[in-house]
Amino acid sequence: MRYALLMHYGEPADGELGEEVIAEARRQFDVYAKALEQAGVLLSADVLQPTFATTTVTRREDGPRVQDGPFAETKEVLAGIFLIDVADLDAAIGWAGKCPGAKWGSVEVRPVATAFLDGRWSS
């Protein structure tokens, strides 16, 4: 079953984290991603740009609306996504618990309802 591991945490201000902290976080995520890959469960992984790079599009009766920044201000932001394919929720929770992002934020485990694969939506 496919699960999205959605990392949420407070976004640090520019310059708030030292280079050593950033390098260590990258190293931890590299180890984590390689473990997922070696286990044969990793489908994809993405770390997102900070919210200042966000553009939000909504569609209303008068057409599309575009705004700079996220749709809503929150204390925690979506920072990255790991898409995995594992046997069950317990396995997904196990991997989420190993995610380095869980140390400074939360990792939401959400089952995938449907996916666009090989030119069509899955059931």
Contacts in CASP RR format, 6 or more apart in sequence:
PFRMAT RR
TARGET T0000
AUTHOR 0000-0000-0000
METHOD contacts of the structure
MODEL  1
MRYALLMHYGEPADGELGEEVIAEARRQFDVYAKALEQAGVLLSADVLQP
TFATTTVTRREDGPRVQDGPFAETKEVLAGIFLIDVADLDAAIGWAGKCP
GAKWGSVEVRPVATAFLDGRWSS
1 85 0 8 1.000
1 86 0 8 1.000
1 87 0 8 1.000
1 88 0 8 1.000
1 89 0 8 1.000
1 92 0 8 1.000
1 111 0 8 1.000
1 112 0 8 1.000
2 43 0 8 1.000
2 83 0 8 1.000
2 84 0 8 1.000
2 85 0 8 1.000
2 111 0 8 1.000
2 112 0 8 1.000
2 115 0 8 1.000
3 83 0 8 1.000
3 84 0 8 1.000
3 85 0 8 1.000
3 86 0 8 1.000
3 89 0 8 1.000
3 92 0 8 1.000
3 109 0 8 1.000
3 110 0 8 1.000
3 111 0 8 1.000
3 112 0 8 1.000
4 81 0 8 1.000
4 82 0 8 1.000
4 83 0 8 1.000
4 108 0 8 1.000
4 109 0 8 1.000
4 110 0 8 1.000
4 112 0 8 1.000
5 81 0 8 1.000
5 82 0 8 1.000
5 83 0 8 1.000
5 84 0 8 1.000
5 92 0 8 1.000
5 95 0 8 1.000
5 96 0 8 1.000
5 99 0 8 1.000
5 107 0 8 1.000
5 108 0 8 1.000
5 109 0 8 1.000
6 78 0 8 1.000
6 80 0 8 1.000
6 81 0 8 1.000
6 107 0 8 1.000
6 108 0 8 1.000
6 109 0 8 1.000
6 110 0 8 1.000
7 78 0 8 1.000
7 79 0 8 1.000
7 80 0 8 1.000
7 81 0 8 1.000
7 82 0 8 1.000
7 99 0 8 1.000
7 101 0 8 1.000
7 102 0 8 1.000
7 105 0 8 1.000
7 106 0 8 1.000
7 107 0 8 1.000
7 108 0 8 1.000
8 76 0 8 1.000
8 77 0 8 1.000
8 78 0 8 1.000
8 79 0 8 1.000
8 105 0 8 1.000
8 106 0 8 1.000
8 107 0 8 1.000
8 108 0 8 1.000
9 76 0 8 1.000
9 77 0 8 1.000
9 79 0 8 1.000
9 101 0 8 1.000
9 104 0 8 1.000
9 105 0 8 1.000
9 106 0 8 1.000
10 75 0 8 1.000
10 76 0 8 1.000
10 77 0 8 1.000
10 79 0 8 1.000
10 104 0 8 1.000
10 105 0 8 1.000
11 50 0 8 1.000
11 51 0 8 1.000
11 76 0 8 1.000
11 77 0 8 1.000
11 79 0 8 1.000
25 100 0 8 1.000
28 100 0 8 1.000
29 47 0 8 1.000
29 100 0 8 1.000
29 101 0 8 1.000
32 98 0 8 1.000
32 99 0 8 1.000
32 100 0 8 1.000
33 42 0 8 1.000
33 45 0 8 1.000
33 82 0 8 1.000
35 98 0 8 1.000
36 42 0 8 1.000
36 45 0 8 1.000
36 82 0 8 1.000
36 84 0 8 1.000
36 95 0 8 1.000
41 84 0 8 1.000
41 85 0 8 1.000
41 86 0 8 1.000
41 91 0 8 1.000
41 95 0 8 1.000
42 82 0 8 1.000
42 83 0 8 1.000
42 84 0 8 1.000
43 83 0 8 1.000
43 84 0 8 1.000
43 85 0 8 1.000
44 81 0 8 1.000
44 82 0 8 1.000
44 83 0 8 1.000
45 80 0 8 1.000
45 81 0 8 1.000
45 82 0 8 1.000
45 83 0 8 1.000
46 80 0 8 1.000
46 81 0 8 1.000
47 79 0 8 1.000
47 80 0 8 1.000
48 78 0 8 1.000
48 79 0 8 1.000
48 80 0 8 1.000
48 81 0 8 1.000
51 69 0 8 1.000
51 70 0 8 1.000
51 77 0 8 1.000
52 69 0 8 1.000
54 68 0 8 1.000
54 69 0 8 1.000
54 70 0 8 1.000
55 66 0 8 1.000
55 67 0 8 1.000
55 68 0 8 1.000
55 69 0 8 1.000
56 66 0 8 1.000
56 67 0 8 1.000
56 68 0 8 1.000
56 69 0 8 1.000
56 70 0 8 1.000
56 71 0 8 1.000
57 64 0 8 1.000
57 65 0 8 1.000
57 66 0 8 1.000
58 64 0 8 1.000
58 65 0 8 1.000
58 67 0 8 1.000
58 71 0 8 1.000
59 65 0 8 1.000
70 77 0 8 1.000
76 105 0 8 1.000
76 106 0 8 1.000
79 101 0 8 1.000
82 95 0 8 1.000
82 99 0 8 1.000
83 112 0 8 1.000
84 92 0 8 1.000
84 95 0 8 1.000
86 92 0 8 1.000
86 95 0 8 1.000
89 109 0 8 1.000
89 111 0 8 1.000
92 109 0 8 1.000
92 111 0 8 1.000
93 109 0 8 1.000
96 102 0 8 1.000
96 107 0 8 1.000
96 109 0 8 1.000
97 107 0 8 1.000
99 107 0 8 1.000
101 107 0 8 1.000
114 121 0 8 1.000
114 122 0 8 1.000
114 123 0 8 1.000
115 121 0 8 1.000
115 122 0 8 1.000
116 122 0 8 1.000
END
